[in-house]
Amino acid sequence: MIWMSWRQFRAQALVGAAALVVLAGYLLWLGTRIRDSRDGYLGRCRPHGDCAQAMGQFVAEHQNTLLILAGLLGLLPGILGMFWGAPLVARELDSGTHRLVWNQSVSRRRWLLTRLLVVGLAGATMVGLVSLLLTWAASPVDTVADDRFSTVVFGARNIAPIGYALFAVTLGTVLGLLARRTLPAMALTIGVFAVVQFGMPNLVRPYLMEPVDVTRPMTAEAINEARGLGSISGAAVVRGLTVPDAWVTRTSELRTADGRTLDAARFDDCLMRPPRTGATGTFGDSARCLGDLDLHVDLSYQPNHRYWPFQWLESAIYLALSALLTVFGLWRIQRRVG
């Protein structure tokens, strides 16, 4: 049964293996280039004793390339689910060959489970190897940028993509069993997978572990360290607040000392018409005006040391979803009349 599954899948496997060799070669070259670049920046800045600016330039030089690669890796499980998983059963139903297959000595459940294991493990192996190579190539930039929890980066590093691949292939197989047609099953697979991949980082991941809540005073110095101020639209906020070595999941609006939200009109006065004090910094007089109001914000964050627990938890969720889909598929194929 395994041999038959391999013979039916070998064309896709060979194409995948060829693509993997090309990707592996590129990522090995890219990783070497990134490390040479890092060593060059460090060599130029170390005699001066301050490498912060040089490391910022190092990250900027490679970040766009790595984000594009991470986005492509994020699509890869969905593509495998669409082209490897969806036709796995739907093609048999589409062409009518299931009538012959399901009347042999091998049971329907064993036939489905064997094919699902062969294709699922092949997909997980391919995505896992690409993910590990990309993680290795990008590690010098990731260490400096310290953004491992960002949506695109988190989903393209270490073990999480392996869970995505298993889920995508299983999802495609089950949708093919339900849709009975190859093309609709492929379209459904990529659509449902995209919805799940959007919902996980935005609706599930921030709540996998209880966040740490802190109150941060909004002094002029703290405001000047931020990335932006709210607009005159009425949102009294400071954008881009960070906590060292942490993933900020929630930021409240600016609050006064008694816990009330800062009045938007008062915020806009400081933003657009601050008293002239000659203050320096990113926001100058506006930061000084807001800092004098004794403001604070409430932050929720996940410390960076929880990165690996998040990787394992998210992978476990996708593995559990894959297992549930497999059980449903085995139940459904047994009840189906050929």
Backbone hydrogen bonds in HBPLUS format (Angstrom, degrees):
<---DONOR---> <-ACCEPTOR-->    atom                        ^
c    i                          cat <-CA-CA->   ^        H-A-AA   ^      H-
h    n   atom  resd res      DA  || num        DHA   H-A  angle D-A-AA Bond
n    s   type  num  typ     dist DA aas  dist angle  dist       angle   num
A0005-SER N   A0001-MET O   2.97 MM   4  6.19 159.3  2.01 146.6 152.3     1
A0006-TRP N   A0002-ILE O   2.88 MM   4  6.13 152.8  1.95 146.8 154.6     2
A0007-ARG N   A0003-TRP O   2.94 MM   4  6.21 159.0  1.99 150.0 155.3     3
A0008-GLN N   A0004-MET O   3.08 MM   4  6.33 155.1  2.15 149.5 155.3     4
A0009-PHE N   A0005-SER O   3.08 MM   4  6.16 131.9  2.32 136.7 149.5     5
A0009-PHE N   A0006-TRP O   3.06 MM   3  5.00 130.0  2.32  94.5 108.6     6
A0010-ARG N   A0006-TRP O   2.79 MM   4  5.58 117.4  2.18 150.3 164.0     7
A0013-ALA N   A0009-PHE O   2.99 MM   4  6.18 158.4  2.04 153.8 160.7     8
A0014-LEU N   A0010-ARG O   2.86 MM   4  5.98 155.8  1.91 149.2 153.9     9
A0015-VAL N   A0011-ALA O   3.10 MM   4  6.38 159.9  2.14 149.1 154.4    10
A0016-GLY N   A0012-GLN O   2.90 MM   4  6.10 160.6  1.94 148.7 154.5    11
A0017-ALA N   A0013-ALA O   2.80 MM   4  6.01 151.7  1.88 146.0 154.3    12
A0018-ALA N   A0014-LEU O   2.95 MM   4  6.16 157.4  2.00 146.8 152.2    13
A0019-ALA N   A0015-VAL O   2.99 MM   4  6.25 161.5  2.02 150.1 155.1    14
A0020-LEU N   A0016-GLY O   2.86 MM   4  6.04 149.4  1.95 143.8 152.9    15
A0021-VAL N   A0017-ALA O   2.99 MM   4  6.26 152.1  2.07 147.2 153.5    16
A0022-VAL N   A0018-ALA O   3.17 MM   4  6.48 159.9  2.21 149.2 153.8    17
A0023-LEU N   A0019-ALA O   2.94 MM   4  6.17 168.0  1.96 153.0 156.4    18
A0024-ALA N   A0020-LEU O   2.79 MM   4  5.87 160.4  1.83 149.0 155.2    19
A0025-GLY N   A0021-VAL O   3.00 MM   4  6.14 160.1  2.04 145.2 150.2    20
A0026-TYR N   A0022-VAL O   3.04 MM   4  6.32 160.2  2.08 150.1 155.4    21
A0027-LEU N   A0023-LEU O   2.88 MM   4  6.08 167.5  1.89 156.5 159.8    22
A0028-LEU N   A0024-ALA O   2.94 MM   4  6.07 155.9  1.99 149.4 155.7    23
A0029-TRP N   A0025-GLY O   3.08 MM   4  6.27 157.6  2.13 143.7 149.9    24
A0030-LEU N   A0026-TYR O   2.78 MM   4  6.04 159.1  1.82 151.6 158.4    25
A0031-GLY N   A0027-LEU O   2.83 MM   4  5.93 162.4  1.86 147.0 151.5    26
A0032-THR N   A0028-LEU O   3.15 MM   4  6.30 158.0  2.20 142.7 148.1    27
A0033-ARG N   A0029-TRP O   2.96 MM   4  6.20 157.7  2.01 148.6 155.2    28
A0034-ILE N   A0030-LEU O   2.86 MM   4  6.10 157.9  1.91 154.2 159.9    29
A0035-ARG N   A0031-GLY O   3.12 MM   4  6.30 158.1  2.17 144.6 149.9    30
A0036-ASP N   A0032-THR O   2.99 MM   4  6.25 154.5  2.06 148.1 155.2    31
A0037-SER N   A0033-ARG O   2.91 MM   4  6.12 153.8  1.98 146.4 154.1    32
A0038-ARG N   A0034-ILE O   2.91 MM   4  6.18 158.3  1.96 149.1 154.7    33
A0039-ASP N   A0035-ARG O   3.02 MM   4  6.21 164.3  2.04 147.0 150.9    34
A0040-GLY N   A0036-ASP O   2.98 MM   4  6.20 147.7  2.08 142.4 151.3    35
A0041-TYR N   A0037-SER O   3.00 MM   4  6.33 160.8  2.04 155.1 159.0    36
A0042-LEU N   A0038-ARG O   2.92 MM   4  6.15 167.2  1.93 156.7 160.5    37
A0043-GLY N   A0039-ASP O   2.89 MM   4  5.96 150.7  1.98 140.2 148.6    38
A0044-ARG N   A0040-GLY O   3.15 MM   4  6.40 142.7  2.30 141.9 150.5    39
A0045-CYS N   A0041-TYR O   3.11 MM   4  6.33 145.9  2.23 147.7 156.7    40
A0046-ARG N   A0042-LEU O   2.99 MM   4  5.75 158.7  2.04 151.8 154.9    41
A0048-HIS N   A0045-CYS O   2.97 MM   3  5.49 141.7  2.12 114.5 125.4    42
A0049-GLY N   A0046-ARG O   3.02 MM   3  4.96 144.2  2.15 100.9 111.8    43
A0055-MET N   A0051-CYS O   2.85 MM   4  5.97 160.0  1.89 155.8 160.7    44
A0056-GLY N   A0052-ALA O   3.02 MM   4  6.24 146.4  2.13 142.2 151.6    45
A0057-GLN N   A0053-GLN O   3.04 MM   4  6.37 150.9  2.13 147.1 154.3    46
A0058-PHE N   A0054-ALA O   2.91 MM   4  6.19 149.0  2.00 143.3 152.8    47
A0059-VAL N   A0055-MET O   2.97 MM   4  6.21 159.6  2.01 148.5 152.0    48
A0060-ALA N   A0056-GLY O   3.03 MM   4  6.22 163.8  2.06 145.1 149.9    49
A0061-GLU N   A0057-GLN O   2.96 MM   4  6.08 146.1  2.07 144.5 152.9    50
A0062-HIS N   A0059-VAL O   3.18 MM   3  5.55 130.8  2.44 105.0 116.4    51
A0063-GLN N   A0059-VAL O   2.83 MM   4  5.61 140.0  1.98 159.2 170.8    52
A0066-LEU N   A0062-HIS O   3.12 MM   4  6.34 163.9  2.15 157.5 162.3    53
A0067-LEU N   A0063-GLN O   2.87 MM   4  6.07 151.4  1.95 151.7 159.9    54
A0068-ILE N   A0064-ASN O   2.99 MM   4  6.23 157.6  2.04 150.2 155.6    55
A0069-LEU N   A0065-THR O   3.03 MM   4  6.32 161.6  2.07 148.4 153.4    56
A0070-ALA N   A0066-LEU O   2.86 MM   4  6.02 153.3  1.93 143.6 151.4    57
A0071-GLY N   A0067-LEU O   2.87 MM   4  6.09 155.1  1.93 146.1 152.7    58
A0072-LEU N   A0068-ILE O   2.95 MM   4  6.25 155.0  2.01 149.0 155.9    59
A0073-LEU N   A0069-LEU O   2.89 MM   4  6.13 155.9  1.94 147.9 154.7    60
A0074-GLY N   A0070-ALA O   2.87 MM   4  6.11 144.2  2.00 141.9 152.4    61
A0075-LEU N   A0071-GLY O   3.15 MM   4  6.48 133.7  2.38 137.5 148.8    62
A0075-LEU N   A0072-LEU O   3.09 MM   3  5.11 130.6  2.34  94.6 107.7    63
A0076-LEU N   A0072-LEU O   3.06 MM   4  6.31 135.8  2.26 141.4 153.7    64
A0079-ILE N   A0075-LEU O   2.97 MM   4  6.26 152.3  2.05 154.9 163.9    65
A0080-LEU N   A0076-LEU O   2.94 MM   4  6.20 159.3  1.98 157.6 162.9    66
A0081-GLY N   A0077-PRO O   2.86 MM   4  6.10 157.0  1.91 148.7 155.6    67
A0082-MET N   A0078-GLY O   2.91 MM   4  6.09 147.1  2.02 140.7 149.7    68
A0083-PHE N   A0079-ILE O   2.88 MM   4  6.06 164.8  1.90 154.0 157.3    69
A0084-TRP N   A0080-LEU O   2.68 MM   4  5.15 149.6  1.77 138.7 147.5    70
A0085-GLY N   A0080-LEU O   3.16 MM   5  6.68 146.8  2.27 141.7 150.1    71
A0086-ALA N   A0081-GLY O   2.88 MM   5  6.21 150.2  1.97 157.8 165.4    72
A0088-LEU N   A0085-GLY O   3.05 MM   3  5.33 149.6  2.14 111.5 121.0    73
A0091-ARG N   A0087-PRO O   3.07 MM   4  4.86 155.1  2.14 113.9 120.3    74
A0092-GLU N   A0089-VAL O   3.03 MM   3  5.30 120.5  2.40 103.3 117.8    75
A0093-LEU N   A0089-VAL O   3.05 MM   4  6.42 159.8  2.09 156.1 162.1    76
A0094-ASP N   A0090-ALA O   2.73 MM   4  5.82 152.1  1.81 147.8 156.7    77
A0095-SER N   A0091-ARG O   3.01 MM   4  6.10 158.0  2.06 144.1 148.4    78
A0096-GLY N   A0092-GLU O   2.91 MM   4  5.80 125.4  2.22 135.9 149.7    79
A0099-ARG N   A0096-GLY O   3.34 MM   3  6.15 162.4  2.38 118.7 121.7    80
A0100-LEU N   A0097-THR O   3.12 MM   3  5.53 132.0  2.36 107.3 118.1    81
A0101-VAL N   A0097-THR O   3.12 MM   4  6.45 169.3  2.13 154.6 157.4    82
A0102-TRP N   A0098-HIS O   2.86 MM   4  5.73 168.7  1.87 148.6 151.8    83
A0103-ASN N   A0100-LEU O   3.24 MM   3  5.45 159.3  2.29 105.7 111.9    84
A0104-GLN N   A0101-VAL O   3.38 MM   3  5.77 155.5  2.44 117.3 115.9    85
A0111-TRP N   A0107-SER O   2.96 MM   4  6.15 159.5  2.00 149.7 156.0    86
A0112-LEU N   A0108-ARG O   2.88 MM   4  6.14 165.2  1.90 157.2 160.3    87
A0113-LEU N   A0109-ARG O   2.84 MM   4  5.95 169.3  1.85 153.0 156.7    88
A0114-THR N   A0110-ARG O   2.93 MM   4  5.93 162.7  1.96 147.4 152.1    89
A0115-ARG N   A0111-TRP O   3.18 MM   4  6.30 168.5  2.20 146.9 150.1    90
A0116-LEU N   A0112-LEU O   2.87 MM   4  5.99 158.3  1.92 151.5 158.5    91
A0117-LEU N   A0113-LEU O   2.90 MM   4  6.05 153.7  1.97 145.4 152.2    92
A0118-VAL N   A0114-THR O   3.01 MM   4  6.23 163.8  2.03 152.4 156.4    93
A0119-VAL N   A0115-ARG O   3.01 MM   4  6.15 176.6  2.02 154.2 155.3    94
A0120-GLY N   A0116-LEU O   2.78 MM   4  5.57 153.7  1.84 140.2 149.4    95
A0121-LEU N   A0117-LEU O   2.92 MM   4  5.76 163.5  1.95 141.3 146.5    96
A0122-ALA N   A0118-VAL O   3.11 MM   4  6.18 150.5  2.20 137.7 146.2    97
A0123-GLY N   A0119-VAL O   2.91 MM   4  6.13 161.0  1.95 151.2 156.0    98
A0124-ALA N   A0120-GLY O   2.89 MM   4  6.09 162.6  1.92 150.8 155.9    99
A0125-THR N   A0121-LEU O   2.90 MM   4  5.95 153.8  1.97 142.5 149.5   100
A0126-MET N   A0122-ALA O   3.02 MM   4  6.22 163.6  2.05 148.9 153.0   101
A0127-VAL N   A0123-GLY O   2.99 MM   4  6.16 177.4  1.99 156.6 157.5   102
A0128-GLY N   A0124-ALA O   2.82 MM   4  5.72 153.2  1.90 139.6 148.5   103
A0129-LEU N   A0125-THR O   2.98 MM   4  6.09 159.1  2.02 147.5 152.0   104
A0130-VAL N   A0126-MET O   3.11 MM   4  6.37 165.5  2.13 152.5 156.4   105
A0131-SER N   A0127-VAL O   2.85 MM   4  5.99 160.4  1.89 151.0 157.0   106
A0132-LEU N   A0128-GLY O   2.92 MM   4  6.10 161.5  1.96 149.1 153.7   107
A0133-LEU N   A0129-LEU O   2.99 MM   4  6.15 158.4  2.03 148.0 153.9   108
A0134-LEU N   A0130-VAL O   2.88 MM   4  6.07 158.6  1.92 149.9 156.2   109
A0135-THR N   A0131-SER O   2.82 MM   4  6.00 155.4  1.88 147.9 155.4   110
A0136-TRP N   A0132-LEU O   2.96 MM   4  6.17 155.0  2.02 142.3 148.7   111
A0137-ALA N   A0133-LEU O   2.87 MM   4  6.09 165.0  1.90 149.4 153.8   112
A0138-ALA N   A0134-LEU O   2.88 MM   4  5.94 160.0  1.92 150.8 155.6   113
A0139-SER N   A0135-THR O   3.07 MM   4  5.82 119.7  2.45 137.0 148.9   114
A0139-SER N   A0136-TRP O   3.39 MM   3  5.31 150.7  2.48  98.2 106.3   115
A0141-VAL N   A0138-ALA O   3.01 MM   3  5.46 119.1  2.39 114.4 128.9   116
A0142-ASP N   A0138-ALA O   2.86 MM   4  6.00 166.7  1.87 160.5 164.8   117
A0143-THR N   A0139-SER O   2.96 MM   4  5.97 156.5  2.02 148.2 153.1   118
A0145-ALA N   A0141-VAL O   2.80 MM   4  5.93 175.0  1.80 164.5 166.3   119
A0146-ASP N   A0142-ASP O   2.86 MM   4  5.59 152.5  1.94 141.1 147.7   120
A0150-SER N   A0147-ASP O   3.03 MM   3  5.57 165.4  2.05 118.6 123.4   121
A0154-PHE N   A0150-SER O   2.85 MM   4  5.78 173.1  1.85 168.0 170.4   122
A0155-GLY N   A0151-THR O   3.43 MM   4  6.43 160.7  2.47 140.0 144.6   123
A0156-ALA N   A0153-VAL O   3.06 MM   3  5.29 163.0  2.08 111.6 116.7   124
A0162-ILE N   A0159-ILE O   3.03 MM   3  5.53 139.4  2.20 113.7 124.8   125
A0163-GLY N   A0160-ALA O   3.09 MM   3  5.47 122.1  2.44 109.7 122.2   126
A0164-TYR N   A0160-ALA O   3.20 MM   4  6.59 155.0  2.27 148.5 156.0   127
A0165-ALA N   A0161-PRO O   2.95 MM   4  6.18 155.8  2.01 147.2 152.4   128
A0166-LEU N   A0162-ILE O   3.13 MM   4  6.43 166.7  2.15 153.7 156.0   129
A0167-PHE N   A0163-GLY O   3.03 MM   4  6.14 163.3  2.06 149.4 154.4   130
A0168-ALA N   A0164-TYR O   2.86 MM   4  6.04 161.6  1.89 151.7 156.9   131
A0169-VAL N   A0165-ALA O   3.03 MM   4  6.22 167.7  2.05 156.4 158.5   132
A0170-THR N   A0166-LEU O   3.06 MM   4  6.15 164.5  2.09 147.3 152.2   133
A0171-LEU N   A0167-PHE O   2.75 MM   4  5.84 161.0  1.79 152.9 159.1   134
A0172-GLY N   A0168-ALA O   2.92 MM   4  6.07 163.4  1.95 147.1 151.4   135
A0173-THR N   A0169-VAL O   3.00 MM   4  6.20 156.7  2.05 146.2 152.5   136
A0174-VAL N   A0170-THR O   3.00 MM   4  6.23 167.3  2.01 156.2 158.6   137
A0175-LEU N   A0171-LEU O   2.91 MM   4  6.07 163.7  1.94 154.3 159.5   138
A0176-GLY N   A0172-GLY O   2.90 MM   4  6.00 146.8  2.01 141.0 150.3   139
A0177-LEU N   A0173-THR O   2.99 MM   4  6.30 145.3  2.11 141.7 151.2   140
A0178-LEU N   A0174-VAL O   3.00 MM   4  6.31 146.7  2.11 145.0 153.9   141
A0179-ALA N   A0175-LEU O   2.73 MM   4  5.82 164.8  1.75 152.2 157.0   142
A0180-ARG N   A0176-GLY O   2.92 MM   4  5.54 154.4  1.98 136.5 143.5   143
A0185-ALA N   A0181-ARG O   3.14 MM   4  6.10 151.1  2.23 141.6 150.3   144
A0186-MET N   A0182-THR O   2.91 MM   4  6.18 151.5  1.99 153.3 161.4   145
A0187-ALA N   A0183-LEU O   3.04 MM   4  6.31 163.4  2.07 155.5 159.3   146
A0188-LEU N   A0184-PRO O   2.89 MM   4  6.05 163.1  1.92 150.2 155.1   147
A0189-THR N   A0185-ALA O   2.93 MM   4  6.02 154.0  2.00 143.1 150.3   148
A0190-ILE N   A0186-MET O   3.21 MM   4  6.48 169.9  2.22 154.6 154.5   149
A0191-GLY N   A0187-ALA O   3.11 MM   4  6.20 155.0  2.17 145.5 153.0   150
A0192-VAL N   A0188-LEU O   2.85 MM   4  5.95 173.8  1.86 158.1 159.5   151
A0193-PHE N   A0189-THR O   2.93 MM   4  5.94 162.2  1.96 149.6 155.5   152
A0194-ALA N   A0190-ILE O   3.05 MM   4  6.03 153.4  2.12 135.3 142.2   153
A0195-VAL N   A0191-GLY O   3.13 MM   4  6.41 154.6  2.19 145.5 152.0   154
A0196-VAL N   A0192-VAL O   2.99 MM   4  6.27 163.2  2.02 154.4 158.4   155
A0197-GLN N   A0193-PHE O   2.87 MM   4  6.08 159.9  1.91 151.6 157.6   156
A0198-PHE N   A0194-ALA O   2.95 MM   4  6.12 135.1  2.16 140.1 151.5   157
A0199-GLY N   A0195-VAL O   2.93 MM   4  6.16 157.3  1.98 148.8 155.2   158
A0200-MET N   A0196-VAL O   2.94 MM   4  6.04 155.8  2.00 153.8 158.7   159
A0203-LEU N   A0199-GLY O   2.71 MM   4  5.20 156.3  1.76 146.2 151.8   160
A0204-VAL N   A0200-MET O   3.11 MM   4  4.86 145.1  2.24 122.1 130.9   161
A0205-ARG N   A0200-MET O   2.70 MM   5  5.75 175.4  1.70 167.3 167.1   162
A0207-TYR N   A0204-VAL O   2.92 MM   3  5.62 152.3  2.00 123.9 132.4   163
A0208-LEU N   A0205-ARG O   3.22 MM   3  5.33 176.1  2.22 115.2 115.8   164
A0212-VAL N   A0301-TYR O   2.86 MM  89  5.32 172.4  1.86 161.8 159.2   165
A0301-TYR N   A0212-VAL O   2.88 MM  89  5.32 153.6  1.95 143.8 152.4   166
A0214-VAL N   A0299-LEU O   2.85 MM  85  5.29 161.0  1.89 152.4 158.2   167
A0299-LEU N   A0214-VAL O   2.80 MM  85  5.29 168.6  1.81 161.0 164.5   168
A0216-ARG N   A0297-VAL O   2.87 MM  81  5.43 165.4  1.89 161.3 165.4   169
A0297-VAL N   A0216-ARG O   3.03 MM  81  5.43 151.5  2.11 140.9 148.9   170
A0218-MET N   A0295-LEU O   2.89 MM  77  5.25 176.2  1.89 127.3 128.4   171
A0223-ILE N   A0219-THR O   2.98 MM   4  6.27 158.9  2.03 154.9 160.5   172
A0224-ASN N   A0220-ALA O   3.00 MM   4  6.17 154.5  2.06 145.1 151.9   173
A0225-GLU N   A0221-GLU O   3.18 MM   4  6.41 129.5  2.44 137.8 150.2   174
A0225-GLU N   A0222-ALA O   3.23 MM   3  5.19 136.8  2.43  93.5 105.3   175
A0226-ALA N   A0223-ILE O   3.12 MM   3  5.32 153.8  2.19 105.1 113.1   176
A0227-ARG N   A0239-ARG O   3.04 MM  12  5.64 144.9  2.16 139.3 143.9   177
A0239-ARG N   A0228-GLY O   2.64 MM  11  4.79 148.1  1.74 135.6 143.7   178
A0230-GLY N   A0237-VAL O   2.78 MM   7  4.88 142.6  1.92 161.6 149.8   179
A0237-VAL N   A0235-ALA O   2.94 MM   2  5.66 123.5  2.27 111.4  95.0   180
A0254-LEU N   A0236-ALA O   3.01 MM  18  5.96 172.3  2.01 163.6 165.8   181
A0304-ASN N   A0245-ASP O   2.97 MM  59  5.36 161.2  2.01 137.9 132.1   182
A0247-TRP N   A0302-GLN O   2.82 MM  55  5.03 162.5  1.85 142.0 147.6   183
A0302-GLN N   A0247-TRP O   2.79 MM  55  5.03 154.6  1.86 137.3 144.6   184
A0249-THR N   A0300-SER O   2.80 MM  51  5.59 149.0  1.89 138.7 149.0   185
A0250-ARG N   A0300-SER O   3.27 MM  50  5.00 153.9  2.35 138.1 134.3   186
A0300-SER N   A0250-ARG O   2.95 MM  50  5.00 155.5  2.01 142.9 143.8   187
A0252-SER N   A0298-ASP O   2.98 MM  46  5.25 152.8  2.05 149.7 157.3   188
A0262-LEU N   A0254-LEU O   2.81 MM   8  5.61 171.7  1.81 147.5 147.4   189
A0255-ARG N   A0296-HIS O   2.82 MM  41  5.35 162.5  1.85 164.4 169.2   190
A0296-HIS N   A0255-ARG O   2.93 MM  41  5.35 145.9  2.04 145.1 154.2   191
A0256-THR N   A0260-ARG O   2.72 MM   4  5.41 158.8  1.77 159.3 165.3   192
A0259-GLY N   A0256-THR O   2.95 MM   3  5.33 160.8  1.98 119.7 121.7   193
A0266-ARG N   A0263-ASP O   3.09 MM   3  5.35 119.3  2.48 101.3 115.6   194
A0267-PHE N   A0263-ASP O   3.04 MM   4  6.38 157.4  2.09 152.6 159.6   195
A0268-ASP N   A0264-ALA O   2.87 MM   4  6.11 160.8  1.91 149.8 154.9   196
A0269-ASP N   A0265-ALA O   2.98 MM   4  6.21 143.8  2.11 140.8 150.3   197
A0270-CYS N   A0266-ARG O   3.21 MM   4  6.56 159.2  2.25 148.3 151.9   198
A0271-LEU N   A0267-PHE O   2.88 MM   4  6.15 147.9  1.98 146.2 156.8   199
A0272-MET N   A0268-ASP O   2.77 MM   4  5.77 167.0  1.78 151.6 154.0   200
A0273-ARG N   A0269-ASP O   2.72 MM   4  5.04 143.9  1.84 130.8 143.0   201
A0286-SER N   A0283-PHE O   3.00 MM   3  5.57 128.6  2.28 158.4 149.3   202
A0288-ARG N   A0284-GLY O   3.15 MM   4  6.51 156.3  2.21 149.3 156.4   203
A0289-CYS N   A0285-ASP O   2.87 MM   4  6.05 159.5  1.91 150.9 156.4   204
A0290-LEU N   A0286-SER O   3.00 MM   4  6.21 165.1  2.02 151.4 154.6   205
A0291-GLY N   A0287-ALA O   2.82 MM   4  5.87 156.2  1.88 146.2 154.0   206
A0292-ASP N   A0288-ARG O   3.10 MM   4  6.23 137.9  2.29 142.5 151.0   207
A0293-LEU N   A0290-LEU O   3.04 MM   3  5.44 163.6  2.06 114.1 119.2   208
A0306-ARG N   A0303-PRO O   3.00 MM   3  5.79 165.3  2.03 122.4 126.7   209
A0307-TYR N   A0304-ASN O   3.03 MM   3  5.48 157.5  2.08 121.2 122.1   210
A0310-PHE N   A0306-ARG O   3.01 MM   4  6.23 156.6  2.06 154.9 161.3   211
A0311-GLN N   A0307-TYR O   2.96 MM   4  6.32 152.0  2.04 147.9 156.4   212
A0312-TRP N   A0308-TRP O   2.92 MM   4  6.18 163.9  1.95 158.3 161.3   213
A0313-LEU N   A0309-PRO O   2.85 MM   4  5.98 161.2  1.88 147.8 153.8   214
A0314-GLU N   A0310-PHE O   2.92 MM   4  5.98 170.2  1.93 151.8 154.7   215
A0315-SER N   A0311-GLN O   3.03 MM   4  6.09 158.5  2.07 142.6 149.2   216
A0316-ALA N   A0312-TRP O   2.86 MM   4  6.01 153.7  1.93 145.6 153.2   217
A0317-ILE N   A0313-LEU O   2.98 MM   4  6.28 149.1  2.08 146.9 155.0   218
A0318-TYR N   A0314-GLU O   3.12 MM   4  6.45 162.0  2.16 151.4 154.8   219
A0319-LEU N   A0315-SER O   2.89 MM   4  6.15 153.7  1.96 148.5 156.6   220
A0320-ALA N   A0316-ALA O   2.84 MM   4  6.01 153.2  1.91 144.7 152.1   221
A0321-LEU N   A0317-ILE O   2.89 MM   4  6.18 156.3  1.95 148.7 155.3   222
A0322-SER N   A0318-TYR O   2.91 MM   4  6.10 152.6  1.99 142.1 149.7   223
A0323-ALA N   A0319-LEU O   2.89 MM   4  6.15 154.2  1.95 145.8 152.8   224
A0324-LEU N   A0320-ALA O   2.92 MM   4  6.19 160.6  1.96 151.1 156.0   225
A0325-LEU N   A0321-LEU O   2.94 MM   4  6.14 160.9  1.98 148.1 153.4   226
A0326-THR N   A0322-SER O   2.88 MM   4  6.08 151.7  1.96 145.0 153.3   227
A0327-VAL N   A0323-ALA O   2.94 MM   4  6.21 162.5  1.97 153.0 156.8   228
A0328-PHE N   A0324-LEU O   2.94 MM   4  6.16 161.8  1.97 149.8 155.1   229
A0329-GLY N   A0325-LEU O   2.83 MM   4  6.03 157.2  1.88 147.1 153.8   230
A0330-LEU N   A0326-THR O   2.90 MM   4  6.16 159.3  1.94 153.9 158.8   231
A0331-TRP N   A0327-VAL O   2.98 MM   4  6.21 153.5  2.06 146.2 153.5   232
A0332-ARG N   A0328-PHE O   2.82 MM   4  6.01 159.7  1.86 151.7 157.9   233
A0333-ILE N   A0329-GLY O   2.91 MM   4  6.00 162.9  1.94 152.2 155.9   234
A0335-ARG N   A0331-TRP O   3.33 MM   4  6.59 144.7  2.46 141.8 150.2   235
A0336-ARG N   A0332-ARG O   3.07 MM   4  6.13 131.8  2.31 143.1 155.8   236
